[in-house]
Amino acid sequence: MELSEEAKKLAKFKNSLIKTSDLKAMDISYPRIQDLIQEGVLEKIKHGYYRLISENDNTNEAALIAQLYPDGILCMYIALFYYGYSDRTPLNWDIAINKNVSKSRFNLDYPYVKPYYLEPEQLTYGVSIADFEGTELHIFDRDRLICECMKYEQKMDREIFNKAIQAYIHDPEKSIHKLLGYAKQRRIDRKLKSRIGIWL
């Protein structure tokens, strides 16, 4: 197969993931896949998944997240940054996911993902849509997000946590009604009222 023909077939996968089965369907053998990685044409994302590297590579990470984790919900630091509750650029894509899914889904080199495993019913409420560079992703709404921060307070950076709480308190788009409802579902209603009830 000539390279031009190969490149033409690969071009349709620009900005999307390529499965090993897709490459095999194009008659691209495993040794050839390794060659393409060495040549800087392909990058291995995880076992069985690759992406095409363009000359001016500005791959949209959000698009990869949407393809890899359509059942995931953005949470914690990435969501705090999205809502403007934190000015620290997140190092990972924090994703809430069903605790029963295969953990191997998160064994990948890129993009950097940190999973938060939740009971399936905890993924059914307080979910909204966020636009990341033209890609729509599921995200916890601001009220649910604050509940998650309360739930995981001991694992969070103290400064980011405190700033997030204050930012939420002053957010005109917050819903105290939703916040209290979510807190009850997450079984942190007493904690929430004792910690920030005075400001609500």
N, C-alpha and C positions, 0 to 999 in steps of 0.2 A: 504494500500500500504506500503510495506517495505521501510525503508529509503534508502537501497542500490539501489532499483529499482528507487526510486524518484531521488536520487543523479545521477544515470546514465542518466536519462532523462534530468536533469538540466545541466549536464556536456557539452552537445552540445552547450549550450549558453555561454560558456566561452568567455570572451572578446567581448561580444555583449549584446545588450539590450534585455530584456524579457518583452513582453507585458502581461497584465493581461489575455488576450485571449489565449496566449500561455500556461499559467499556468493552465487555466481552461481546455484546450484541453488535458492536462496531468492529469486531474482529481485531481488537487491540489486546494482545496477549499480556500475561502477567510480567514477563521480562520487559516488554515494551512499556508497560505502565511504570516500571522502575526507571527505565530510560527517561521517560517524560518527566518524572520527578527530579532526576539528576539534571535534566536540561532546564529546569525551572518553568516547565509548562504546567505541570500539575503539582498540587500540594496535598499530602495525605492529611485528612482531618481526623479520622478515627478508622478503625478496622472496617473496611468495605465502603468508605466514603472519601471522596476527593473533591477538590475544587480547582477550577481553571484559574491560573494566574495570568493576568493581562499585563501588557507593557506598562501602562499607567494604572497600577493596581490600587484601586480604592474600593475594595470589596466591602459591601455593606454587611457589617456583622449582624445587624438586626435581621436581615433576610436569612442568614444562616441559622440564627436562633429560631426563627419562625418555622424553618424547614425541619430542624432537628427536634424541636420541642413544641409542636403545635398544641400539646396538652398542658404546657407549663404556664405559670403566671408570674410575671415579674414582681419582685418584692424587695424588702429591706433596702440596702444602700442604693441600688440602681433605681428603685422607685422613689426614694427620698430625693435623689438627684433630679429625677424627672419632674417632681412636683415643686422643686425649688426649696425643699426643706433642708438640703445640704448642698454646699458649694464644692465639696470634695468629689472629684471625678472618680467613680467606682473602678476598682481594679477587675471586678468580675461582673458577670451577668448573674444576679441572684434570682433563682427560679424556684418557686413553690411547685411541688410535683407530688403526685400520688405516691405514697410510701410503698405501694405494692409493685411499682414498675421496676424493671431491671436496673440495678445500679451501674451496670456496664455502659449504659447510655451516656454516662458522664465521664467516661474514660477517653478524653480527647485532648489534643494539644492546643486546639484553637477552634472557636473562641473560648476564652476562659469563663467557665461556668461554675457557680457554687449552688448545689441543690439544697432545698429545704424540704424534707420529706414530711408530708402531712396526711392525716386521715382523708380518705376520698370526700367525705361530706364537708370537710373544711375548705374544699376548693370550689364549692358551689354557690358561694355568696360573696358580696362585696367585690365583685370583679368588674372591671371597666376595660376600655380599649385605649391604648396609647399609640401615638404615631412617632415612630423612630425612623427618621430619614426616609419617609415614604412607606415604611413597613408597619402594618398594624400588628400589635402584640397585646396579649392579655396582660392586665396589670391590676393589682389590688387598688381599689379606690382609696382616696386619702384617709378616710375614716378607718377602713379596715387596716390600712398600712400602719397607722398609729397603734392599733391593737396588736399587730404583729411585733412592733417595736417593743411594746410593753411586755409581750410574751417572752421575747428573747433579750430583754434588757441586759441581763448579766453577761451575754455574749457579745454585746455591742460596744463600740468605742464610746466612752462616757461623754466626750464633748459632742460628738455627732448626735447622740441620743438626746442630750439636753437641748441642743439647737433645734432639733426636729420637733420636739414637744412644743417649744416656744413658737416656732414657725407655724405649727398647726393651730395653736391657740389663737394666733392673730390672723389666721386665714379666713377671709370672708366667705369662702366656698365650703367651709367645713359644715358637717351636719352632726350636731350633738345627739340627735335622735338616733341616727345610724350608728354613731360611735358607741353609744350605750348598748344598742342592740347587738352589735358585733362583739362587744366586750363580754356580754352575757354568753354568747355562743362559744366564745373562746375561753370562758370560765376565768376571766380576769376582771370582772366587773368591780369587785371589792377593791382590788389593787388599783384599778384605774381611778376610782372615786377617791381613794385615800391619797393618791399621788398627785392628781391634777384636778380633782373635783372642785377645788377652791377657785380655779380659773374658768370653769365651764359655766 
